[in-house]
Amino acid sequence: MFIGLAGPTGAGKTTLAQRLAERLGARLMRDPFADNPSLPKLYASGKTCPAALALQVELTFLALRVAQLREIHDLLTHGTPVVADWSMAQQVIFAHITLPPEDASRVRKTCATWSDAAARPDLLIALTAPAPVLARRITQRGRPMESALSTAYLEHLTRAFDRPLGDYASRIIRLDTSEFDAFNDEDVDALLARLPAMERP
């Protein structure tokens, strides 16, 4: 099984992905955001982000994620389950927020092509949380490049992730992480009980 996660910045994707990978004996695949050299410039620019910079960020992410999809495909072929703290839904939604409509549409079509050719999650867990909760978590983890993210931007991002996500996985579970604690074993057990049947160690 391949489980992907989606959600706004600060929703808790990486924490939950780590817990699920541990419990399911799956390989954890992390979002390659740290490998995108233009992302800090994008965050720092705020609403005045140049279109060329936004396109550079999204195309770099696309290349990084396609490379990971190929690795995921190989793992699944050899019987290794995978949990990723990202999905192509993430790529498409951020593209629609940061790019002009015509470029965002091109990214969406390209993502669909690569998803079909490589690996599509069996399950997508779509996380959300109120913008003030996201802002507090972002402040607590203290990544310098995220310091310029405003609550207004996070509200806009949260609304963007409310859109239908059925094109990106066979099954969707939506989870409000302001009410779910990934560090609480009971919460994780309840989520695991909702997952489709799969081999567990």
Backbone hydrogen bonds, N-H to C=O, Kabsch-Sander energy under -0.5 kcal/mol:
donor,donor_aa,acceptor,acceptor_aa,energy
3,I,1,M,-0.5
3,I,82,V,-2.9
4,G,2,F,-0.5
4,G,123,L,-2.6
5,L,84,A,-0.8
5,L,86,W,-0.8
6,A,125,I,-2.1
11,A,8,P,-1.9
16,L,12,G,-2.2
17,A,13,K,-2.7
18,Q,14,T,-2.4
19,R,15,T,-2.0
20,L,16,L,-2.7
21,A,17,A,-2.6
22,E,18,Q,-2.1
23,R,19,R,-2.2
24,L,20,L,-2.4
25,G,21,A,-0.9
26,A,21,A,-1.9
27,R,81,P,-2.9
29,M,27,R,-0.5
29,M,83,V,-2.4
30,R,28,L,-0.5
33,F,31,D,-0.8
34,A,31,D,-0.5
35,D,32,P,-1.5
36,N,33,F,-1.4
39,L,36,N,-1.3
42,L,38,S,-1.7
43,Y,39,L,-2.4
44,A,40,P,-2.2
45,S,41,K,-1.5
46,G,42,L,-0.8
46,G,43,Y,-0.6
48,T,45,S,-1.7
49,C,46,G,-1.0
54,A,50,P,-2.1
55,L,51,A,-2.3
56,Q,52,A,-2.0
57,V,53,L,-2.4
58,E,54,A,-2.3
59,L,55,L,-2.6
60,T,56,Q,-2.0
61,F,57,V,-2.4
62,L,58,E,-2.3
63,A,59,L,-2.1
64,L,60,T,-2.3
65,R,61,F,-2.8
66,V,62,L,-2.4
67,A,63,A,-1.9
68,Q,64,L,-1.6
69,L,65,R,-2.6
70,R,66,V,-2.0
71,E,67,A,-1.6
72,I,68,Q,-3.0
73,H,69,L,-2.6
74,D,70,R,-1.9
75,L,71,E,-2.2
76,L,72,I,-2.7
77,T,73,H,-2.2
78,H,74,D,-1.4
79,G,76,L,-1.7
80,T,75,L,-2.8
82,V,1,M,-2.3
83,V,27,R,-2.8
84,A,3,I,-2.8
85,D,29,M,-2.0
90,Q,87,S,-0.8
91,Q,87,S,-1.1
92,V,88,M,-2.3
93,I,89,A,-2.5
94,F,90,Q,-2.2
95,A,91,Q,-1.9
96,H,92,V,-2.0
97,I,93,I,-1.2
98,T,94,F,-2.4
99,L,95,A,-2.5
103,D,100,P,-0.5
104,A,100,P,-2.6
105,S,101,P,-2.2
106,R,102,E,-1.4
107,V,103,D,-2.2
108,R,104,A,-2.4
109,K,105,S,-2.2
110,T,106,R,-2.3
111,C,107,V,-2.8
112,A,108,R,-2.1
113,T,109,K,-1.8
114,W,110,T,-2.3
115,S,111,C,-2.6
116,D,112,A,-2.0
117,A,113,T,-1.6
118,A,114,W,-1.5
122,D,2,F,-2.2
123,L,2,F,-1.6
124,L,171,R,-2.8
125,I,4,G,-2.6
125,I,123,L,-0.5
126,A,124,L,-0.7
126,A,173,I,-2.8
127,L,6,A,-3.3
127,L,125,I,-0.7
128,T,175,L,-1.9
133,V,130,P,-0.7
134,L,130,P,-2.1
135,A,131,A,-2.8
136,R,132,P,-2.0
137,R,133,V,-2.2
138,I,134,L,-2.6
139,T,135,A,-2.2
140,Q,136,R,-2.3
141,R,137,R,-2.1
142,G,138,I,-1.2
143,R,138,I,-0.6
146,E,143,R,-1.7
147,S,144,P,-1.5
149,L,146,E,-1.7
154,L,150,S,-2.1
155,E,151,T,-2.3
156,H,152,A,-2.1
157,L,153,Y,-2.4
158,T,154,L,-2.5
159,R,155,E,-2.1
160,A,156,H,-1.8
161,F,157,L,-1.5
162,D,159,R,-1.3
163,R,160,A,-1.0
168,Y,165,L,-2.1
169,A,166,G,-0.7
170,S,121,P,-1.4
171,R,122,D,-0.5
173,I,124,L,-2.4
175,L,126,A,-2.7
177,T,128,T,-2.8
177,T,175,L,-0.8
179,E,176,D,-1.5
180,F,176,D,-0.5
182,A,180,F,-0.6
184,N,181,D,-1.9
185,D,183,F,-0.6
188,V,184,N,-2.2
189,D,185,D,-2.8
190,A,186,E,-2.1
191,L,187,D,-1.9
192,L,188,V,-2.7
193,A,189,D,-1.8
194,R,190,A,-0.5
194,R,191,L,-1.5
195,L,191,L,-0.5
195,L,192,L,-1.2
